[in-house]
Amino acid sequence: MIARRQLLASAGASLILAACEQKPAVTPGEAPKVLNFSILATENATSLETFWKPILADMEKSIGIPVKPFYGSNYTALIEALRFKQTDAGWFSNLSGLEAVRRANGEVFARTFDPSGEDGYRSILLVPAASKTTLEDVLKCDKSLTLGMGDAKSTSGTLAPMTYLFAPNNVRPETCFKQVRNGNHQANLFAVANGVLDVATNNSTALRLQRERGSEVVDKVRVIWESPKLPEDPIIWRKDLDPAVKEKLRQFFLTYGQGEGAEAQRQRDLLSKLSIGGFRPSDDNHLLPVREMEATEALLEARNGGDQDKIAEAERALAAIRAEREALAAKAGQPAPAQ
């Protein structure tokens, strides 16, 4: 399954190859004349633009540089745009953020938190509300159902259901379902609600957003599975971005929507439309739980394949990541993370 996601990622990258081959607008460390900010594709670009436009206007005013949004058609487009310096910073999912750190000289400097106060969200599996489909039906692997998965680099749309549901039950979507379609959370939600798909991955935040916006689509679906809690989304910049611009960005994110008064409330109201309560400082360690999920899936696939050498290699990789998480928790005076 990891190989399949890499293949999909390569296909997505080819769509923006021409743009990525352009020379970067600035040299490393030079202050950009325009800050290009990428936004992950959880729903269609028109909806995202509506909700992000006033926030980006506030960002522009705060940092003193024009801010231009980049709405990628898929998560790989966001990674490649950062890699080839077509963008300077952006809002990523955890898995796409991990790839941005690995391949695009990215660095986590902040992360979102939920306005409800719950720190984290969950991957979910949806079916039409009127259907009798159960989780047992989904795991039968009899090619009777159509499945909607998320983007190949989506944490809740692909990595979490593979790690916590499909791989442990030896279910390979490409062979167990009549058809598998990849789409963003909004597209998959409406496809299930309208009976186009029998089942699809999604996440608790996307479902709650539709409910808060008064959409009747939430009454047309029901949840049959949910994952353990997943970490909130990271905000990432290029490591070689001008330090002065970095500091201005840091100050904008960590103060936006904070404090008292009408202006802070206005900012919180804007963020709430994206189910964001605000931002907290963070670093690349934010992605450790996602690295553990990735390694867990790799181990499950190795065990399903039966190759002892691959199993041993995957076990070592997972143990190393868990040791890293435990060391970090101990340094912070926190209990060791559950395994």
Residue pairs with C-beta under 8 A, 6 or more apart in sequence:
1 162
1 166
1 167
1 172
1 173
1 297
1 301
2 294
2 297
2 298
2 301
4 152
4 174
5 152
5 153
5 158
6 152
8 76
8 152
8 182
9 76
9 79
9 99
9 152
9 153
12 73
12 74
12 75
12 76
12 77
12 152
13 20
13 76
13 77
13 79
13 80
15 73
15 74
15 77
16 72
16 77
16 80
16 81
19 81
19 84
19 86
20 80
20 81
20 83
20 84
20 86
21 84
22 84
22 86
24 84
24 85
24 86
25 32
25 33
25 34
25 85
26 32
26 33
26 85
28 240
29 240
29 242
29 243
30 242
31 65
31 242
31 244
31 245
32 65
32 88
32 241
32 242
32 245
33 65
33 66
34 65
34 66
34 67
34 68
35 59
35 60
35 63
35 65
35 66
35 67
35 68
35 88
35 89
35 245
35 249
36 67
36 68
36 69
36 70
36 81
36 86
36 87
36 88
37 56
37 59
37 67
37 68
37 69
37 70
37 87
37 88
37 89
37 90
37 91
38 69
38 70
38 71
38 72
38 78
38 81
38 82
38 87
38 89
38 90
38 91
38 92
39 48
39 52
39 69
39 70
39 71
39 72
39 78
39 90
39 91
40 72
40 75
40 78
40 90
40 91
40 92
40 93
40 96
40 233
41 48
41 71
41 72
41 73
41 74
41 75
41 78
41 151
41 184
42 48
42 184
42 185
42 186
42 206
43 184
43 185
43 186
43 187
43 206
44 184
44 186
44 187
45 71
47 186
48 71
49 69
49 71
51 270
51 273
51 274
52 69
52 274
53 69
54 270
55 256
55 267
55 270
55 271
56 67
56 69
57 67
58 252
58 256
58 267
58 270
59 67
59 249
59 252
60 66
60 67
62 248
62 251
62 252
62 256
63 245
63 248
63 249
63 252
64 248
65 245
65 248
70 78
70 81
70 86
70 87
70 90
72 78
72 81
74 151
74 152
74 153
75 92
75 93
75 95
75 96
75 99
75 151
75 152
75 153
75 154
76 96
76 99
76 151
76 152
76 153
78 87
78 90
78 92
78 96
78 100
79 96
79 99
79 100
79 103
79 104
79 153
80 86
80 104
81 87
82 88
82 90
82 100
82 104
82 105
82 106
82 236
82 238
83 100
83 103
83 104
83 105
85 238
88 237
88 238
88 241
88 245
89 235
89 236
89 237
89 238
89 241
89 249
90 100
90 235
90 236
91 112
91 233
91 235
92 100
92 106
92 233
92 234
92 235
92 236
93 153
93 154
93 155
93 156
93 233
94 155
94 230
94 231
94 233
94 234
94 286
94 287
94 289
94 290
95 153
95 154
95 155
95 158
95 159
95 290
95 294
96 151
96 153
96 154
96 155
97 106
97 108
97 233
97 234
97 236
97 287
97 290
98 287
98 290
98 291
98 294
99 153
100 106
100 236
101 107
101 108
101 236
101 284
101 287
104 238
105 238
105 239
105 240
106 236
106 237
106 238
106 239
107 236
107 237
107 238
107 239
107 283
107 284
108 234
108 235
108 236
108 282
108 283
108 284
108 286
108 287
109 235
109 236
109 237
109 246
109 249
109 250
109 253
109 281
109 282
109 283
110 234
110 235
110 250
110 253
110 254
110 279
110 280
110 281
110 282
111 231
111 232
111 233
111 234
111 235
111 279
111 280
111 282
111 286
112 232
112 233
112 235
112 276
112 277
112 278
112 279
112 280
113 119
113 232
113 276
113 277
113 278
113 279
113 280
114 120
114 121
114 205
114 232
114 275
114 276
114 277
115 268
115 271
115 272
115 275
115 276
115 277
116 277
117 277
119 229
119 232
120 229
120 230
120 231
120 232
121 156
121 203
121 204
121 205
121 229
121 230
121 232
122 156
122 203
122 204
122 226
122 227
122 228
122 229
122 230
123 155
123 156
123 157
123 160
123 161
123 164
123 201
123 202
123 203
123 226
123 227
123 230
124 156
124 201
124 202
124 203
124 204
124 207
124 223
124 225
124 226
124 227
125 135
125 138
125 161
125 165
125 199
125 200
125 201
125 202
125 223
125 224
125 225
125 226
126 188
126 189
126 192
126 199
126 200
126 201
126 202
126 207
126 221
126 222
126 223
126 224
127 133
127 192
127 198
127 199
127 221
127 222
127 224
128 192
128 193
128 195
128 198
128 220
128 221
128 222
129 219
129 220
129 221
129 222
130 220
131 198
133 145
133 198
133 199
133 224
134 224
135 224
135 225
137 144
137 145
138 145
138 147
138 199
138 224
138 225
139 165
139 169
139 171
140 176
141 171
141 172
141 175
141 176
142 176
143 175
143 176
143 177
143 178
144 178
145 177
145 178
145 198
145 199
146 177
146 178
146 179
146 180
146 181
146 196
146 197
146 198
146 199
147 173
147 177
147 179
147 180
147 181
147 197
147 198
147 199
147 200
148 180
148 181
148 182
148 183
148 187
148 188
148 191
148 192
148 197
148 199
148 200
148 201
149 157
149 158
149 161
149 173
149 180
149 181
149 182
149 183
149 188
149 200
149 201
150 156
150 157
150 158
150 182
150 183
150 184
150 185
150 188
150 201
150 202
151 157
151 158
151 182
151 183
151 184
152 158
152 182
154 185
155 230
155 290
155 293
156 185
156 201
156 202
156 203
156 227
156 230
157 184
157 185
157 188
157 201
157 202
157 203
158 201
159 290
159 293
159 294
159 297
160 201
160 227
160 230
160 293
161 201
161 225
161 227
162 297
163 293
163 294
163 296
163 297
163 300
164 227
164 228
164 293
165 171
165 225
165 227
166 172
166 173
167 297
167 300
167 301
167 304
168 300
170 304
173 180
174 180
181 191
181 197
183 191
183 200
185 202
185 203
185 206
186 206
188 197
188 200
188 201
188 202
189 200
189 202
189 206
189 207
189 210
189 217
189 221
190 196
190 217
191 197
191 200
192 198
192 199
192 200
192 220
192 221
193 217
193 220
193 221
194 220
199 224
203 230
204 226
205 275
207 218
207 221
207 223
208 275
209 274
209 275
210 217
210 218
211 218
212 272
212 275
213 273
230 289
231 286
231 289
231 290
234 282
234 286
234 287
235 253
235 279
235 282
237 246
237 249
250 281
253 279
254 279
254 280
254 281
256 267
256 271
256 278
256 279
257 264
257 267
257 268
257 270
257 271
257 277
257 278
257 279
258 264
258 278
268 277
268 278
271 277
271 278
285 328
288 321
288 324
288 325
288 328
289 325
289 337
291 321
292 318
292 321
292 322
292 325
295 314
295 317
295 318
295 321
296 318
298 314
298 317
298 318
299 311
299 314
299 315
299 317
299 318
301 314
302 310
302 311
302 313
302 314
303 311
303 314
322 337
322 339
325 336
325 337
326 336
326 337
329 335
329 336
329 337
330 336
